[in-house]
């Protein structure tokens, strides 16, 4: 599943190709994504100049004069730049073509992604108006998480994955950050000290920044036309390594389920 670093990498990959370009054509081949794509999207976008692009949580925001278009990659979505009129394959659901003969193409086999028109006040939309701070912004600090977590009995993993507390920390990076901070994922969020939250935030930022930097090396996958979505593989210490030796103590990592999501941790190193 695309997580924040993949979305940020997509943003950086597509931006230089389409920023300040005018939309010439919008093709919707399959409108049934997680929510229906608005049928008037071609009329809304055609002849509009793309003023800027940004990211909030895992949402890509394309800002036009008439309003903002939100793109979410869901479980399996990817965006690529292709030449205008490049033949579409089976799961290529949406094309937005620009005057410079470049098209952004949304491919999404499982169709959990979204393409929504948010109008002129995008941050008032229900998908965006309750989101917590960005993990890489100065607003995410150990103090912030410490204060937010007092009296919370929910486990730290679910607490961190709550998008109203902090955005964009998905299962993989949450599992990794808890390992590096030495915090057991089942521990109640309200029982963790300020010092440990400070450590945790340091690791969250390092892990996400590293992932984004590594994503930079696979930018070609987002802008090429080789048909590959090209999410980069990171070296992970816990996620996907259940039963394998902990890299710190060599004891086998264990796997549990929390809110139906897989968690892997070391019961010796994480307390
Ligand atoms: Zn260990």
Boltz pocket constraint, residues with backbone or C-beta under 6 A from the ligand:
constraints:
  - pocket:
      binder: B
      contacts: [[A, 246], [A, 247], [A, 248], [A, 249], [A, 250], [A, 251], [A, 266], [A, 267], [A, 268], [A, 269], [A, 270]]
      max_distance: 6.0
